Amino acid sequence: MINLLWKKYSYVMILFIVSMIFGITMLFMTEDKDESFMIIVVNEGDTLWSLAEQYAEQHHMTKTEFIQWVQQKNELKTSSVIHAGNTLVIPVKATIDSSHHQFAYDSTQ
């Protein structure tokens, strides 16, 4: 009986299983897509470490995690030096009342 059903409807069962796997995968991949992050302009004398300290109250990372996140999202080298005038996306959620900052949409999560 099971063999007969499998032979007759195997393509439907396979399509259903593949669709379920695809749906679950998409669900987990799009979970945090609505997250917007702040874009800042680097000032003279700023370092990734000083930015991590400056925005410490607004993110829940260690300074090292903050720096690694900024390096990855901004495609900086591990021994990166930032310069005044550069723009950086930082892991601080953008708020509507942030009048001095721009917003960045994170589409990689």
C-alpha positions in Angstrom: 0.0 0.0 0.0 2.7 2.5 1.0 4.8 1.5 -2.0 1.8 2.1 -4.3 1.2 5.5 -2.8 4.9 6.4 -3.0 5.0 5.4 -6.7 1.9 7.3 -7.5 2.5 10.5 -5.5 6.3 10.6 -4.9 6.7 13.8 -6.9 4.0 15.5 -4.8 5.6 14.4 -1.5 9.0 15.5 -2.6 7.6 18.9 -3.8 5.9 19.3 -0.5 9.0 18.5 1.5 11.2 20.8 -0.6 8.6 23.6 -0.2 8.5 23.2 3.5 12.3 23.3 3.8 12.4 26.4 1.6 9.6 28.1 3.6 11.3 27.4 6.9 14.7 28.6 5.5 13.1 31.9 4.3 11.4 32.4 7.6 14.7 32.3 9.5 16.6 34.4 6.9 14.1 37.2 6.9 13.6 37.4 10.6 15.7 40.5 11.2 15.3 42.2 7.9 13.4 45.2 9.4 16.4 46.2 11.4 17.8 49.7 10.5 21.1 50.9 11.7 22.6 54.4 12.1 25.1 55.8 9.6 27.6 58.2 11.1 30.3 60.5 9.7 33.7 59.9 11.2 35.1 63.0 13.0 38.8 63.9 13.3 40.4 61.8 16.0 37.6 59.1 16.0 38.7 55.5 16.2 36.6 52.3 16.1 37.4 51.9 19.8 36.2 55.5 20.7 33.0 55.0 18.7 32.4 51.7 20.6 32.7 53.7 23.8 30.7 56.7 22.6 27.7 54.5 21.6 28.1 51.9 24.4 24.7 52.8 25.9 22.9 52.3 22.6 24.2 48.8 21.7 24.5 45.5 23.6 27.9 44.4 22.5 31.4 44.4 23.9 33.7 46.9 22.4 35.5 44.1 20.5 32.2 42.8 19.1 31.2 46.3 18.1 34.4 46.9 16.3 34.2 43.5 14.5 30.6 44.2 13.5 31.6 47.6 12.1 34.5 46.2 10.2 32.4 43.4 8.7 29.4 45.6 7.7 31.6 48.4 6.3 34.0 46.0 4.6 37.0 47.4 6.5 40.3 45.5 6.8 41.0 44.0 10.2 43.8 46.5 10.8 41.5 49.2 9.6 42.1 52.9 10.1 39.1 55.2 9.7 39.5 58.8 8.5 37.6 62.0 9.2 34.7 62.3 6.7 34.2 58.5 6.2 30.7 57.2 6.7 30.2 54.1 8.7 27.2 51.9 9.5 27.2 51.2 13.2 25.1 48.6 15.2 22.9 51.2 16.8 19.2 51.0 15.9 18.1 54.0 13.9 15.4 56.1 15.5 13.0 58.5 13.9 14.2 61.4 16.1 17.9 61.0 15.2 18.1 64.3 13.4 21.9 64.3 13.0 22.2 60.8 11.6 21.2 58.9 8.5 19.7 55.4 8.5 21.1 52.2 6.9 19.0 49.2 6.1 20.7 45.9 6.9 19.8 43.5 4.0 22.5 40.9 4.8 20.7 39.3 7.8 
